[in-house]
């Protein structure tokens, strides 16, 4: 950004206010404006449209005087020409807009351009290489934060005057061509947040003027090329969140101008190169979440300019020496030593880091109490989760106006929550789950006006009165599960609440209708409480609902057919109740279970830092298992109606739910045949129909279920052969077919007769043997599929990115988000 303003300042010296721009350039700019307005008008289906900042563009004025346009005289003429266009953020983000890359075509007629910025405009399609090839004088090109796709066109690498190239935060594919080495004048290359892969070419070493190389959040693999040693002017090297491996090259230690080295979230191995102690200008060092090993070298703390240090998450292989005495010469503002083997009390040397605002010491072996000196440091972020800390939380901690994130989850803290907790009204994330806190929730907690996430789960908290949050508050995530709360279900939360988890408490009564006031609620979990009465039909009015868990309550009566109104519903668990009647045929219209889910929740839109769900945990046949640990894998959809008193036939419409991963309707009184339509459950992995009164045959069409891993039809009245082909050939556990009328098949060791044969009259002993041979006596214990979930909150440092990312706004509309550190919460329903 500094380079941009320097370039604009230089160009402004040549602006001629007394002359007019060439008419052909003016017409090209007006054509660009009209084309953009027509596109936005068509996309928004509106008679009006706007392009912010182009209001001054009209046919009666000089284009050199227009906003976002800079002119200067050419070398061969005193007449001014257009040399710079700042066309970022022209399109409103209030409505979804699709802007094809062809909209840029008129701009390519301005062959005098030296600077072109079209960032943040929802432009999609391939980068128009042929058009850009005409801009031979281009020095600065910024196309970040769009939806450009395809590969990087080779024409870009022929723009020999190019000094600044930013294609970050798009959807670009392919690799980085060796031709990048042609851009010998390049100072800045930013390709972050795309889908680029392959190796980093050795030709990158030809860019000897390069000052910033940022390729983070892609899929680059292999090693860092040794040719980086040629980049003597390099100040920022950001390769975070890729698949890079092998050892960190020692040549990096020769980059004497380096101020930022960010290699986190890769697969680097080996130790930290000793040559890096020569980086005397280093301010940011991020090596977290790799496979680095060995002892953390003490010389790191001798690099005086060092300000940000992230070494955590290397699988306990990169270890802190608990016997060493550390007296850092640097003054850190951000420090992460997550899972670095710290033992004993929180290191006292941290108290001398007076500039510290961010501290992550999670997943270590820290013991002792929360030190008063740490509470008095007034940090912005404190993450001490997954340690063995004990005692109460100091009251002094909540006298801080700086505190934004506090995560003390999964320790052994005890005592009552401080009454003054609400004095720290700048807290955005408060995570105290998995401790032994007791007493009631302090009423002052509702005074924290910035609070977005509140997790008090798995403690010993009790009481039947709860804080009353302002309906206009920001609170989006509330988890009070696994405590001893009682009384009626609380509803005094913000209208912004997206996730409300109250499971495994002692709540009683009926579900309150006031839940419908939480108009953005996406996830409601009240399982394991004494919720009585009939299934509340008002639930079907909560159109934002994606996850509904009412497992093991005391609900009675029929399931309303209007449940089909919940089009967003992806996970429904009504198991372990006393529900009666038929399964509503309308379930087959639940769009959230028909479409393969690609997102879990829109909760990330209410956080200033992104939120990712990285695992969905269910009880799969007697063992808790994570179904997915990769946020890029489509998330799971589940329907569990087991252990009720449902009757009648299975509606054929359930076969429409092709997005389902788990369908469990076991332990009811369902009758009739298994619908042939179940072959449409193309993504189902577990199908449990056991303990019903089903008859007839298992449909041969089950051979089409290519994802099926578990099929349980035991304890019914089924007969005939177990289908062959596909995944059905792997269904060879007899217990899943036991106690039926006459199932047979090679999978269960009972051959099917090819034709009826009249047997001779057996003796009583023979008859007993035949009965033992042909009939299973196994009786299996039933287990349901209780739902759980896992939330990962990626914390973009609230103190700001390091300089290389300082001006980059949050990524919009991407299936993934990236940040230097993470707070995670894991909740398993029971």
C-alpha angles and dihedrals in degrees: 000000000000089000089052093056092045089054093047090048090053093048092048090064088069100046112127110203094182096062132062130235120253113280094231090057091048092052091049091054092048090050090052090051095049092046092051092048092050091051095049091045092052095044094049092043088228135132091226132055139165142201110207114237098014097092091106092056107103139135096252100059137065111267090217086068095050123111114261092021127106124188135188136174118270124238092249099042141030090225111106123243132193110265104161135038120185099193101155122139096008094144124072116241093208091092129036106261130189112201115182117219089240087079087079094061096098090055092061089068089069095084091171093069117128098169128037123174116178097154125147099020106121090246113167137184130055122331103259099241097174091054094047090049088069091061093079094159094055114137101164126036122175118178098151126143100028132107100255111159139187124048130320104271114242090228089075091065090059094062092104097184094053113128102162125042122170118174096151126140098029133108100259120159137196126042141300107272123232085236088078084087089073091071093084094159094053115129100171129033116176121174100152124150101023134110098256119144146165124076128322103253120244087230088076084085089068090071094086093162093055115129100170128034113177119172100150126150099028134102102259111153141186124046133324104263115250088229089080084086086077092063095090093157094053115128102165126039111175116174098148123149102022134112097258116149147174120061126325102259115249088222088080087074088069094062093098095178095054113128099164125041111174115174100146125141099028133105101261114153137189125048134313106277113251089220089073090076085076090068093102094169096050113134102162126040117176116176099145126140100022133112096261117150141192133051122324102252116239092218090075088075090053092067097102101201092051109127107157122042124177116173102144132113100046093131095263088291094108099063138191117231103235090192096058123097110227123203104168119210089200127078108225126204096182127031131176121180096158113167094357096134098258109169135184122020125351104282111266094214088074088070089069092059095095094173094054116129102156125048127173117178096151126145097028134113099260117157137181129055133313101277118237090222089062091051089052094054092078095220123184096220129027119177115178100147123145099029134110100254118150143191131046129318112258114250087223090070091070095051088077121106090191099062111111105154126031119175116174096151123152102017131112099259114149144176128065123318110259113267090224093059089116092061089078090071094164094070113123100172123034115177118174100148125141100032135103101257113153139188126047132321108266110248090223090072088083088063090071095101096184095050111132103161126034118179118176097149126143100024134110097260117145144172137100100244124077138192115273111231122203109258087229094051120119097239107136105160125047125173118177095151126138098029135106100261116148141183125056124342107275117237102171095115136120121282085236091067110129101167124038116176116180101150127144099024132112099262115147141181126053129320105270118242088222087080085084087069087071090080095175097047110138102164125040119175120175098147121150097031131113097256107161138187131054124322104284110243092201087075087075089065093063096094096178093061114127101160125033119177116181095150120153098006122123101257117155139187131040129329107246115244087222087079083095086076089075095087094168095052111126102160125037121172116179096151125139099031135109098254116156139191129045130328102259111251086217089076085082088069097058098125093194089063095042098053116062102250116242099175134037106203143347090228090112089071091069096051125083085217123049124262123212130188107213104173142028113200125199137167102258110190102318098328133080109238137176110232097196134012098175117085090209092061114093110262125245131265121204139186117187120175096153128139097029133109098256117152142180128058126326105256112244088221090077086077088072091070095094092157093063119115096179129031117177120174096149128138098035133106098258117153141185128052131326103258116250086220089076087085084078091069089096096165100040114128100173125034117178118185096151128136098030135107097258118153139184125047135323103254113255086220088077085088085079093064096099095173096049113126102160129032117175117184097151123141099029134104098260124146141180131050125333104243119259130217136057117017091345088078088066095053094099103136107111094204091070090060099037127129100025130131100255119336117161139172144122091268091067098033096251112115116217116233114245091215136003113276121190105228124218117251105276127216117251090256092050091047090053092051092048091050091050090048099047101036127063115220094191117127112192126209110240122236124183131212105254113192127239135165143205124219124196118193112198108206115213099202106267088212088067138261121291113268096276091064101029096112098039112109122210117293114253129212098000126138091229140037131204135207138154099255142017142216113200135193123194121197123180117192116224 
